[in-house]
């Protein structure tokens, strides 16, 4: 189970950010599993997995994919993925390298 949040921006991002200097991109923060009693409780539905984000810029036609391995033990900080999509309407699909049900969203990148 993956939980994903993100920010679309025009940039360039400050050098202390997740993606220094990035422009017209999407930064995704991905965590896995969940804890029914809060962050200090046991984490359920977590396993070693590679998160994959496929993207398609609907205005320019550009496509791409970014991925990152997320160990089941990674709880303190989310995995960060940066999709250099360019400006426009962008369709994002989040999936894993294991059997999964992908999730799709459309965002606007300024």
Beta strands, then each sheet from edge to edge (+ up, - down):
strand 1: 2-11
strand 2: 23-32
strand 3: 49-57
strand 4: 63-70
strand 5: 79-83
strand 6: 88-96
strand 7: 103-109
sheet 1: 1+ 2- 5+
sheet 2: 4+ 3- 6+ 7-
end
